[in-house]
Amino acid sequence: MSPRRQVSFRNRHGEEVDVETVSATTAKNEFGRVLDSALAHGAVAITRHDAPRAVLLDIEEYDALVAQKAPLERLTAKFDALLDGMQAPSAKAGVRAAFGALAKKKRG
């Protein structure tokens, strides 16, 4: 199994690392060897026409990735709350007033 090129990947420690790439054909025909490589290195990128199409992760990398879901959910909730606040009638009125004052200033 010879790597074609390297693809960057952020591991469970937050470090940017290069992972081995294999073609989809190699992944199909030599799955055992590709799996061994993923287990040894944390991940292997599977390419099609030299473009990364999938990543095979060992279970530790997968678990770490899934564990990061909670902080993302908190950020999503915070973003949604901010967006809801911007959609409130008082916020819309404030924006109209601000742009109205700007338009008057340009005319005057």
MOPAC internal coordinates of N, CA, C and O (Angstrom, degrees):
PM7 1SCF
backbone

  N    0.0000 0     0.00 0     0.00 0    0    0    0
  C    1.4446 1     0.00 0     0.00 0    1    0    0
  C    1.5270 1   107.43 1     0.00 0    2    1    0
  O    1.2310 1   120.49 1   -70.59 1    3    2    1
  N    1.3110 1   116.68 1   109.41 1    3    2    1
  C    1.4533 1   119.35 1  -178.57 1    5    3    2
  C    1.5219 1   110.27 1  -107.43 1    6    5    3
  O    1.2310 1   120.31 1   -51.11 1    7    6    5
  N    1.3379 1   117.02 1   128.89 1    7    6    5
  C    1.4493 1   119.58 1  -178.87 1    9    7    6
  C    1.5232 1   111.24 1   -67.42 1   10    9    7
  O    1.2310 1   120.43 1   -39.32 1   11   10    9
  N    1.3156 1   116.79 1   140.68 1   11   10    9
  C    1.4614 1   121.00 1   179.58 1   13   11   10
  C    1.5156 1   110.29 1   -88.72 1   14   13   11
  O    1.2310 1   120.36 1   136.98 1   15   14   13
  N    1.3318 1   116.92 1   -43.02 1   15   14   13
  C    1.4496 1   121.67 1   176.98 1   17   15   14
  C    1.5174 1   107.96 1  -162.08 1   18   17   15
  O    1.2310 1   120.36 1    -5.54 1   19   18   17
  N    1.2946 1   116.92 1   174.46 1   19   18   17
  C    1.4551 1   120.98 1  -178.73 1   21   19   18
  C    1.5254 1   109.81 1  -103.76 1   22   21   19
  O    1.2310 1   121.01 1   -34.24 1   23   22   21
  N    1.3245 1   115.67 1   145.76 1   23   22   21
  C    1.4476 1   123.70 1   175.35 1   25   23   22
  C    1.5126 1   106.92 1  -123.44 1   26   25   23
  O    1.2310 1   120.24 1   -43.42 1   27   26   25
  N    1.3356 1   117.14 1   136.58 1   27   26   25
  C    1.4639 1   120.77 1   179.38 1   29   27   26
  C    1.5174 1   110.37 1   -80.49 1   30   29   27
  O    1.2310 1   121.49 1   -30.92 1   31   30   29
  N    1.3102 1   114.75 1   149.08 1   31   30   29
  C    1.4571 1   122.83 1  -175.09 1   33   31   30
  C    1.5160 1   107.27 1  -151.56 1   34   33   31
  O    1.2310 1   119.49 1   -43.70 1   35   34   33
  N    1.3366 1   118.58 1   136.30 1   35   34   33
  C    1.4645 1   121.33 1   176.66 1   37   35   34
  C    1.5249 1   107.69 1   -92.67 1   38   37   35
  O    1.2310 1   120.51 1   -64.11 1   39   38   37
  N    1.3318 1   116.63 1   115.89 1   39   38   37
  C    1.4718 1   120.59 1  -175.82 1   41   39   38
  C    1.5239 1   111.19 1   -80.15 1   42   41   39
  O    1.2310 1   120.57 1     2.45 1   43   42   41
  N    1.3214 1   116.51 1  -177.55 1   43   42   41
  C    1.4670 1   121.63 1  -174.94 1   45   43   42
  C    1.5210 1   112.75 1   -65.16 1   46   45   43
  O    1.2310 1   119.63 1   164.53 1   47   46   45
  N    1.3124 1   118.31 1   -15.47 1   47   46   45
  C    1.4547 1   122.24 1   178.44 1   49   47   46
  C    1.5272 1   111.48 1   -94.49 1   50   49   47
  O    1.2310 1   120.83 1  -177.60 1   51   50   49
  N    1.3361 1   116.02 1     2.40 1   51   50   49
  C    1.4535 1   120.96 1  -179.67 1   53   51   50
  C    1.5141 1   113.77 1    81.77 1   54   53   51
  O    1.2310 1   120.40 1  -171.26 1   55   54   53
  N    1.3193 1   116.83 1     8.74 1   55   54   53
  C    1.4610 1   121.30 1  -179.08 1   57   55   54
  C    1.5222 1   109.86 1   -88.04 1   58   57   55
  O    1.2310 1   120.75 1   -41.58 1   59   58   57
  N    1.3165 1   116.17 1   138.42 1   59   58   57
  C    1.4648 1   121.44 1   175.36 1   61   59   58
  C    1.5259 1   107.38 1   -80.92 1   62   61   59
  O    1.2310 1   120.49 1   -61.70 1   63   62   61
  N    1.3220 1   116.66 1   118.30 1   63   62   61
  C    1.4590 1   121.43 1  -179.03 1   65   63   62
  C    1.5243 1   109.41 1  -127.95 1   66   65   63
  O    1.2310 1   121.23 1   -25.74 1   67   66   65
  N    1.3045 1   115.26 1   154.26 1   67   66   65
  C    1.4564 1   120.41 1   174.59 1   69   67   66
  C    1.5091 1   108.50 1   -89.55 1   70   69   67
  O    1.2310 1   120.46 1   -41.38 1   71   70   69
  N    1.3280 1   116.72 1   138.62 1   71   70   69
  C    1.4564 1   120.83 1   176.93 1   73   71   70
  C    1.5133 1   108.98 1  -117.26 1   74   73   71
  O    1.2310 1   121.71 1   -27.76 1   75   74   73
  N    1.2912 1   114.33 1   152.24 1   75   74   73
  C    1.4565 1   121.63 1   178.04 1   77   75   74
  C    1.5308 1   109.73 1   -66.37 1   78   77   75
  O    1.2310 1   120.79 1   -32.89 1   79   78   77
  N    1.3175 1   116.09 1   147.11 1   79   78   77
  C    1.4564 1   120.22 1   174.39 1   81   79   78
  C    1.5179 1   109.33 1  -116.84 1   82   81   79
  O    1.2310 1   121.25 1   -34.25 1   83   82   81
  N    1.3141 1   115.22 1   145.75 1   83   82   81
  C    1.4626 1   121.54 1   173.96 1   85   83   82
  C    1.5160 1   107.32 1  -135.59 1   86   85   83
  O    1.2310 1   121.02 1   -27.86 1   87   86   85
  N    1.3066 1   115.66 1   152.14 1   87   86   85
  C    1.4616 1   119.51 1   177.99 1   89   87   86
  C    1.5198 1   110.00 1   -72.53 1   90   89   87
  O    1.2310 1   120.94 1   -21.45 1   91   90   89
  N    1.3218 1   115.80 1   158.55 1   91   90   89
  C    1.4584 1   120.63 1   177.44 1   93   91   90
  C    1.5258 1   110.44 1   -59.45 1   94   93   91
  O    1.2310 1   120.14 1   143.01 1   95   94   93
  N    1.3177 1   117.34 1   -36.99 1   95   94   93
  C    1.4627 1   121.23 1   178.95 1   97   95   94
  C    1.5212 1   110.41 1   -62.73 1   98   97   95
  O    1.2310 1   120.60 1   135.33 1   99   98   97
  N    1.3330 1   116.46 1   -44.67 1   99   98   97
  C    1.4672 1   119.77 1   178.27 1  101   99   98
  C    1.5243 1   110.12 1   -63.74 1  102  101   99
  O    1.2310 1   120.41 1   138.91 1  103  102  101
  N    1.3315 1   116.81 1   -41.09 1  103  102  101
  C    1.4684 1   120.19 1   179.17 1  105  103  102
  C    1.5205 1   110.49 1   -59.95 1  106  105  103
  O    1.2310 1   120.20 1   140.40 1  107  106  105
  N    1.3403 1   117.23 1   -39.60 1  107  106  105
  C    1.4745 1   120.60 1   179.04 1  109  107  106
  C    1.5249 1   111.25 1   -69.68 1  110  109  107
  O    1.2310 1   120.97 1   133.06 1  111  110  109
  N    1.3188 1   115.75 1   -46.94 1  111  110  109
  C    1.4652 1   120.36 1  -172.54 1  113  111  110
  C    1.5195 1   113.97 1   -80.48 1  114  113  111
  O    1.2310 1   119.76 1   155.64 1  115  114  113
  N    1.3119 1   118.05 1   -24.36 1  115  114  113
  C    1.4651 1   121.51 1  -175.60 1  117  115  114
  C    1.5254 1   110.50 1  -130.89 1  118  117  115
  O    1.2310 1   120.47 1  -134.82 1  119  118  117
  N    1.3303 1   116.70 1    45.18 1  119  118  117
  C    1.4612 1   120.32 1  -174.23 1  121  119  118
  C    1.5264 1   112.73 1   -55.96 1  122  121  119
  O    1.2310 1   119.68 1   139.16 1  123  122  121
  N    1.3033 1   118.21 1   -40.84 1  123  122  121
  C    1.4653 1   121.35 1  -179.83 1  125  123  122
  C    1.5174 1   111.54 1   -58.08 1  126  125  123
  O    1.2310 1   120.10 1   135.73 1  127  126  125
  N    1.3107 1   117.41 1   -44.27 1  127  126  125
  C    1.4657 1   121.08 1  -179.95 1  129  127  126
  C    1.5275 1   110.89 1   -69.32 1  130  129  127
  O    1.2310 1   120.28 1   141.62 1  131  130  129
  N    1.3427 1   117.07 1   -38.38 1  131  130  129
  C    1.4637 1   120.82 1   178.43 1  133  131  130
  C    1.5259 1   109.75 1   -65.43 1  134  133  131
  O    1.2310 1   120.59 1   137.79 1  135  134  133
  N    1.3319 1   116.47 1   -42.21 1  135  134  133
  C    1.4643 1   121.08 1   177.80 1  137  135  134
  C    1.5276 1   110.59 1   -62.25 1  138  137  135
  O    1.2310 1   119.96 1   135.74 1  139  138  137
  N    1.3038 1   117.68 1   -44.26 1  139  138  137
  C    1.4660 1   120.98 1   177.75 1  141  139  138
  C    1.5249 1   110.89 1   -58.46 1  142  141  139
  O    1.2310 1   120.51 1   140.04 1  143  142  141
  N    1.3224 1   116.63 1   -39.96 1  143  142  141
  C    1.4576 1   120.74 1   179.07 1  145  143  142
  C    1.5253 1   110.92 1   -66.10 1  146  145  143
  O    1.2310 1   120.16 1   137.70 1  147  146  145
  N    1.3341 1   117.30 1   -42.30 1  147  146  145
  C    1.4710 1   120.94 1   177.82 1  149  147  146
  C    1.5244 1   110.53 1   -62.68 1  150  149  147
  O    1.2310 1   120.45 1   138.47 1  151  150  149
  N    1.3346 1   116.74 1   -41.53 1  151  150  149
  C    1.4611 1   120.34 1   179.10 1  153  151  150
  C    1.5251 1   111.31 1   -65.71 1  154  153  151
  O    1.2310 1   120.27 1   144.82 1  155  154  153
  N    1.3095 1   117.09 1   -35.18 1  155  154  153
  C    1.4628 1   120.93 1  -179.03 1  157  155  154
  C    1.5236 1   112.57 1   -77.19 1  158  157  155
  O    1.2310 1   120.25 1   146.28 1  159  158  157
  N    1.3305 1   117.13 1   -33.72 1  159  158  157
  C    1.4673 1   120.45 1  -172.67 1  161  159  158
  C    1.5283 1   114.05 1  -114.14 1  162  161  159
  O    1.2310 1   119.62 1   174.97 1  163  162  161
  N    1.3136 1   118.34 1    -5.03 1  163  162  161
  C    1.4541 1   120.69 1   178.82 1  165  163  162
  C    1.5177 1   114.25 1    98.04 1  166  165  163
  O    1.2310 1   120.34 1   147.40 1  167  166  165
  N    1.3341 1   116.96 1   -32.60 1  167  166  165
  C    1.4649 1   120.07 1  -178.28 1  169  167  166
  C    1.5199 1   110.44 1  -164.88 1  170  169  167
  O    1.2310 1   121.43 1   -25.56 1  171  170  169
  N    1.3206 1   114.88 1   154.44 1  171  170  169
  C    1.4644 1   123.00 1   172.26 1  173  171  170
  C    1.5214 1   106.36 1  -137.82 1  174  173  171
  O    1.2310 1   120.36 1   -48.62 1  175  174  173
  N    1.3137 1   116.91 1   131.38 1  175  174  173
  C    1.4630 1   121.13 1   176.45 1  177  175  174
  C    1.5230 1   108.77 1   -89.92 1  178  177  175
  O    1.2310 1   120.51 1   -46.90 1  179  178  177
  N    1.3147 1   116.62 1   133.10 1  179  178  177
  C    1.4604 1   122.15 1   178.06 1  181  179  178
  C    1.5209 1   107.29 1  -103.38 1  182  181  179
  O    1.2310 1   121.21 1   -52.98 1  183  182  181
  N    1.3236 1   115.29 1   127.02 1  183  182  181
  C    1.4641 1   120.07 1  -174.60 1  185  183  182
  C    1.5216 1   111.71 1  -111.11 1  186  185  183
  O    1.2310 1   122.14 1   -22.30 1  187  186  185
  N    1.3004 1   113.51 1   157.70 1  187  186  185
  C    1.4606 1   120.97 1   171.35 1  189  187  186
  C    1.5164 1   105.57 1  -135.94 1  190  189  187
  O    1.2310 1   120.50 1   -57.73 1  191  190  189
  N    1.3133 1   116.64 1   122.27 1  191  190  189
  C    1.4649 1   122.72 1  -174.91 1  193  191  190
  C    1.5266 1   110.46 1    54.38 1  194  193  191
  O    1.2310 1   120.96 1  -136.11 1  195  194  193
  N    1.3351 1   115.77 1    43.89 1  195  194  193
  C    1.4669 1   124.86 1   177.78 1  197  195  194
  C    1.5224 1   114.65 1    65.11 1  198  197  195
  O    1.2310 1   119.33 1  -170.78 1  199  198  197
  N    1.3211 1   118.88 1     9.22 1  199  198  197
  C    1.4645 1   121.76 1   176.52 1  201  199  198
  C    1.5325 1   108.69 1  -108.59 1  202  201  199
  O    1.2310 1   119.85 1   -48.52 1  203  202  201
  N    1.3381 1   117.89 1   131.48 1  203  202  201
  C    1.4713 1   119.56 1   178.64 1  205  203  202
  C    1.5260 1   110.51 1   -59.53 1  206  205  203
  O    1.2310 1   120.62 1   -49.40 1  207  206  205
  N    1.3344 1   116.42 1   130.60 1  207  206  205
  C    1.4656 1   121.50 1  -179.11 1  209  207  206
  C    1.5186 1   112.46 1  -121.52 1  210  209  207
  O    1.2310 1   120.24 1   157.53 1  211  210  209
  N    1.3340 1   117.14 1   -22.47 1  211  210  209
  C    1.4651 1   120.98 1  -178.82 1  213  211  210
  C    1.5215 1   108.02 1  -157.78 1  214  213  211
  O    1.2310 1   121.44 1   -17.78 1  215  214  213
  N    1.3312 1   114.85 1   162.22 1  215  214  213
  C    1.4658 1   120.75 1   176.73 1  217  215  214
  C    1.5185 1   107.81 1  -131.86 1  218  217  215
  O    1.2310 1   120.76 1   -49.04 1  219  218  217
  N    1.3038 1   116.15 1   130.96 1  219  218  217
  C    1.4593 1   122.45 1   175.26 1  221  219  218
  C    1.5232 1   106.38 1  -100.04 1  222  221  219
  O    1.2310 1   120.74 1   -62.79 1  223  222  221
  N    1.3444 1   116.18 1   117.21 1  223  222  221
  C    1.4683 1   122.01 1  -177.25 1  225  223  222
  C    1.5139 1   111.23 1  -108.15 1  226  225  223
  O    1.2310 1   121.08 1   -31.75 1  227  226  225
  N    1.3321 1   115.54 1   148.25 1  227  226  225
  C    1.4590 1   117.12 1   169.13 1  229  227  226
  C    1.5252 1   107.41 1   -75.40 1  230  229  227
  O    1.2310 1   120.10 1   -14.91 1  231  230  229
  N    1.3171 1   117.41 1   165.09 1  231  230  229
  C    1.4671 1   121.44 1  -172.36 1  233  231  230
  C    1.5252 1   111.61 1   -64.50 1  234  233  231
  O    1.2310 1   119.21 1   146.44 1  235  234  233
  N    1.3172 1   119.12 1   -33.56 1  235  234  233
  C    1.4660 1   120.84 1   179.63 1  237  235  234
  C    1.5278 1   111.14 1   -64.99 1  238  237  235
  O    1.2310 1   120.27 1   137.63 1  239  238  237
  N    1.3283 1   117.09 1   -42.37 1  239  238  237
  C    1.4659 1   120.64 1   177.61 1  241  239  238
  C    1.5300 1   110.05 1   -66.06 1  242  241  239
  O    1.2310 1   120.52 1   138.42 1  243  242  241
  N    1.3253 1   116.61 1   -41.58 1  243  242  241
  C    1.4604 1   120.94 1   178.80 1  245  243  242
  C    1.5279 1   110.68 1   -61.31 1  246  245  243
  O    1.2310 1   120.19 1   131.09 1  247  246  245
  N    1.3353 1   117.25 1   -48.91 1  247  246  245
  C    1.4627 1   121.23 1  -179.57 1  249  247  246
  C    1.5253 1   110.92 1   -59.61 1  250  249  247
  O    1.2310 1   120.33 1   139.02 1  251  250  249
  N    1.3352 1   116.97 1   -40.98 1  251  250  249
  C    1.4649 1   120.41 1   179.17 1  253  251  250
  C    1.5244 1   110.81 1   -64.96 1  254  253  251
  O    1.2310 1   120.35 1   141.37 1  255  254  253
  N    1.3062 1   116.95 1   -38.63 1  255  254  253
  C    1.4611 1   121.14 1   179.06 1  257  255  254
  C    1.5229 1   110.75 1   -66.28 1  258  257  255
  O    1.2310 1   120.24 1   135.99 1  259  258  257
  N    1.3090 1   117.16 1   -44.01 1  259  258  257
  C    1.4603 1   121.54 1   179.12 1  261  259  258
  C    1.5278 1   110.62 1   -65.51 1  262  261  259
  O    1.2310 1   119.93 1   144.08 1  263  262  261
  N    1.3199 1   117.73 1   -35.92 1  263  262  261
  C    1.4587 1   121.27 1  -179.91 1  265  263  262
  C    1.5247 1   111.70 1   -65.50 1  266  265  263
  O    1.2310 1   119.74 1   157.68 1  267  266  265
  N    1.3211 1   118.10 1   -22.32 1  267  266  265
  C    1.4599 1   121.77 1   179.29 1  269  267  266
  C    1.5193 1   112.31 1   -77.24 1  270  269  267
  O    1.2310 1   119.93 1   176.59 1  271  270  269
  N    1.3117 1   117.75 1    -3.41 1  271  270  269
  C    1.4620 1   121.97 1  -178.06 1  273  271  270
  C    1.5247 1   111.87 1   -63.98 1  274  273  271
  O    1.2310 1   119.76 1   141.15 1  275  274  273
  N    1.3228 1   118.07 1   -38.85 1  275  274  273
  C    1.4691 1   121.54 1  -176.50 1  277  275  274
  C    1.5349 1   112.13 1   -59.22 1  278  277  275
  O    1.2310 1   118.68 1   131.41 1  279  278  277
  N    1.3368 1   120.13 1   -48.59 1  279  278  277
  C    1.4720 1   118.72 1   178.11 1  281  279  278
  C    1.5323 1   112.18 1   -61.46 1  282  281  279
  O    1.2310 1   120.36 1   144.02 1  283  282  281
  N    1.3201 1   116.92 1   -35.98 1  283  282  281
  C    1.4588 1   119.79 1   178.59 1  285  283  282
  C    1.5222 1   111.10 1   -67.22 1  286  285  283
  O    1.2310 1   120.46 1   142.80 1  287  286  285
  N    1.3194 1   116.72 1   -37.20 1  287  286  285
  C    1.4623 1   119.73 1   177.63 1  289  287  286
  C    1.5251 1   110.88 1   -65.50 1  290  289  287
  O    1.2310 1   120.21 1   142.17 1  291  290  289
  N    1.3392 1   117.21 1   -37.83 1  291  290  289
  C    1.4725 1   119.77 1   177.28 1  293  291  290
  C    1.5236 1   110.58 1   -65.01 1  294  293  291
  O    1.2310 1   120.17 1   137.14 1  295  294  293
  N    1.3227 1   117.28 1   -42.86 1  295  294  293
  C    1.4582 1   120.56 1   178.43 1  297  295  294
  C    1.5272 1   111.13 1   -64.66 1  298  297  295
  O    1.2310 1   120.36 1   141.68 1  299  298  297
  N    1.3138 1   116.92 1   -38.32 1  299  298  297
  C    1.4597 1   120.73 1   177.83 1  301  299  298
  C    1.5199 1   110.36 1   -63.25 1  302  301  299
  O    1.2310 1   120.18 1   136.24 1  303  302  301
  N    1.3182 1   117.26 1   -43.76 1  303  302  301
  C    1.4636 1   120.71 1   178.70 1  305  303  302
  C    1.5229 1   110.93 1   -63.27 1  306  305  303
  O    1.2310 1   120.29 1   139.15 1  307  306  305
  N    1.3247 1   117.06 1   -40.85 1  307  306  305
  C    1.4680 1   120.73 1   178.77 1  309  307  306
  C    1.5280 1   110.50 1   -64.47 1  310  309  307
  O    1.2310 1   120.38 1   136.12 1  311  310  309
  N    1.3260 1   116.88 1   -43.88 1  311  310  309
  C    1.4656 1   121.40 1   178.30 1  313  311  310
  C    1.5255 1   110.48 1   -61.37 1  314  313  311
  O    1.2310 1   120.59 1   134.46 1  315  314  313
  N    1.3409 1   116.48 1   -45.54 1  315  314  313
  C    1.4643 1   120.44 1   179.78 1  317  315  314
  C    1.5245 1   111.24 1   -60.67 1  318  317  315
  O    1.2310 1   120.23 1   140.06 1  319  318  317
  N    1.3339 1   117.16 1   -39.94 1  319  318  317
  C    1.4651 1   120.62 1   178.89 1  321  319  318
  C    1.5265 1   110.91 1   -65.43 1  322  321  319
  O    1.2310 1   120.46 1   137.85 1  323  322  321
  N    1.3321 1   116.73 1   -42.15 1  323  322  321
  C    1.4657 1   120.09 1   177.18 1  325  323  322
  C    1.5253 1   111.19 1   -62.73 1  326  325  323
  O    1.2310 1   120.89 1   136.67 1  327  326  325
  N    1.3197 1   115.90 1   -43.33 1  327  326  325
  C    1.4629 1   120.46 1   179.16 1  329  327  326
  C    1.5219 1   110.85 1   -63.43 1  330  329  327
  O    1.2310 1   120.07 1   137.27 1  331  330  329
  N    1.3283 1   117.46 1   -42.73 1  331  330  329
  C    1.4652 1   120.67 1   176.86 1  333  331  330
  C    1.5238 1   110.66 1   -59.64 1  334  333  331
  O    1.2310 1   120.60 1   139.07 1  335  334  333
  N    1.3294 1   116.46 1   -40.93 1  335  334  333
  C    1.4672 1   120.37 1   178.39 1  337  335  334
  C    1.5189 1   112.22 1   -62.25 1  338  337  335
  O    1.2310 1   120.62 1   142.36 1  339  338  337
  N    1.3321 1   116.43 1   -37.64 1  339  338  337
  C    1.4632 1   119.96 1   179.18 1  341  339  338
  C    1.5239 1   111.93 1   -71.55 1  342  341  339
  O    1.2310 1   120.47 1   159.63 1  343  342  341
  N    1.3213 1   116.72 1   -20.37 1  343  342  341
  C    1.4619 1   121.00 1  -179.82 1  345  343  342
  C    1.5351 1   112.18 1   -90.44 1  346  345  343
  O    1.2310 1   120.05 1   173.52 1  347  346  345
  N    1.3186 1   117.50 1    -6.48 1  347  346  345
  C    1.4672 1   121.12 1  -179.31 1  349  347  346
  C    1.5315 1   109.83 1   -64.60 1  350  349  347
  O    1.2310 1   120.01 1   -31.79 1  351  350  349
  N    1.3184 1   117.58 1   148.21 1  351  350  349
  C    1.4679 1   120.74 1  -179.70 1  353  351  350
  C    1.5286 1   113.18 1   -54.63 1  354  353  351
  O    1.2310 1   119.95 1   140.50 1  355  354  353
  N    1.3303 1   117.70 1   -39.50 1  355  354  353
  C    1.4693 1   119.69 1  -179.68 1  357  355  354
  C    1.5315 1   111.57 1   -64.99 1  358  357  355
  O    1.2310 1   120.46 1   142.60 1  359  358  357
  N    1.3243 1   116.73 1   -37.40 1  359  358  357
  C    1.4661 1   120.37 1   178.70 1  361  359  358
  C    1.5220 1   110.13 1   -68.51 1  362  361  359
  O    1.2310 1   120.42 1   138.00 1  363  362  361
  N    1.3212 1   116.81 1   -42.00 1  363  362  361
  C    1.4679 1   120.16 1   178.25 1  365  363  362
  C    1.5182 1   110.79 1   -62.64 1  366  365  363
  O    1.2310 1   120.43 1   138.92 1  367  366  365
  N    1.3411 1   116.79 1   -41.08 1  367  366  365
  C    1.4634 1   120.71 1   178.93 1  369  367  366
  C    1.5250 1   110.50 1   -63.90 1  370  369  367
  O    1.2310 1   120.60 1   140.46 1  371  370  369
  N    1.3242 1   116.47 1   -39.54 1  371  370  369
  C    1.4608 1   120.56 1   177.94 1  373  371  370
  C    1.5197 1   111.98 1   -62.43 1  374  373  371
  O    1.2310 1   120.27 1   138.69 1  375  374  373
  N    1.3148 1   117.10 1   -41.31 1  375  374  373
  C    1.4671 1   120.86 1   178.66 1  377  375  374
  C    1.5261 1   109.82 1   -65.47 1  378  377  375
  O    1.2310 1   120.49 1   136.42 1  379  378  377
  N    1.3418 1   116.66 1   -43.58 1  379  378  377
  C    1.4771 1   119.27 1   178.82 1  381  379  378
  C    1.5262 1   110.49 1   -62.04 1  382  381  379
  O    1.2310 1   120.37 1   139.14 1  383  382  381
  N    1.3125 1   116.90 1   -40.86 1  383  382  381
  C    1.4650 1   120.50 1   179.56 1  385  383  382
  C    1.5242 1   110.61 1   -64.61 1  386  385  383
  O    1.2310 1   120.59 1   136.67 1  387  386  385
  N    1.3182 1   116.48 1   -43.33 1  387  386  385
  C    1.4608 1   120.12 1  -179.55 1  389  387  386
  C    1.5202 1   111.21 1   -63.89 1  390  389  387
  O    1.2310 1   119.89 1   134.62 1  391  390  389
  N    1.3285 1   117.81 1   -45.38 1  391  390  389
  C    1.4527 1   120.32 1   179.61 1  393  391  390
  C    1.5236 1   110.94 1   -71.11 1  394  393  391
  O    1.2310 1   120.33 1   148.30 1  395  394  393
  N    1.3207 1   116.97 1   -31.70 1  395  394  393
  C    1.4655 1   119.86 1   175.84 1  397  395  394
  C    1.5125 1   110.63 1   -64.25 1  398  397  395
  O    1.2310 1   120.11 1   136.84 1  399  398  397
  N    1.3260 1   117.40 1   -43.16 1  399  398  397
  C    1.4634 1   121.23 1   178.64 1  401  399  398
  C    1.5247 1   110.25 1   -64.47 1  402  401  399
  O    1.2310 1   120.18 1   141.83 1  403  402  401
  N    1.3147 1   117.25 1   -38.17 1  403  402  401
  C    1.4577 1   121.43 1   178.58 1  405  403  402
  C    1.5226 1   110.41 1   -65.06 1  406  405  403
  O    1.2310 1   120.46 1   137.20 1  407  406  405
  N    1.3313 1   116.73 1   -42.80 1  407  406  405
  C    1.4610 1   121.09 1   179.79 1  409  407  406
  C    1.5380 1   110.60 1   -64.21 1  410  409  407
  O    1.2310 1   120.43 1   138.92 1  411  410  409
  N    1.3287 1   116.79 1   -41.08 1  411  410  409
  C    1.4841 1   120.97 1   178.66 1  413  411  410
  C    1.5248 1   109.96 1   -63.62 1  414  413  411
  O    1.2310 1   120.79 1   139.86 1  415  414  413
  N    1.3326 1   116.10 1   -40.14 1  415  414  413
  C    1.4630 1   120.41 1  -178.74 1  417  415  414
  C    1.5265 1   110.38 1   -64.41 1  418  417  415
  O    1.2310 1   120.10 1   140.75 1  419  418  417
  N    1.3491 1   117.42 1   -39.25 1  419  418  417
  C    1.4670 1   120.99 1   179.67 1  421  419  418
  C    1.5173 1   111.14 1   -68.08 1  422  421  419
  O    1.2310 1   120.27 1   143.35 1  423  422  421
  N    1.3321 1   117.08 1   -36.65 1  423  422  421
  C    1.4691 1   120.71 1  -179.64 1  425  423  422
  C    1.5257 1   110.95 1   -72.76 1  426  425  423
  O    1.2310 1   120.86 1   144.66 1  427  426  425
  N    1.2968 1   115.96 1   -35.34 1  427  426  425
  C    1.4636 1   121.00 1  -171.94 1  429  427  426
  C    1.4616 1   113.27 1   -80.11 1  430  429  427
  O    1.2310 1   120.10 1   180.00 1  431  430  429

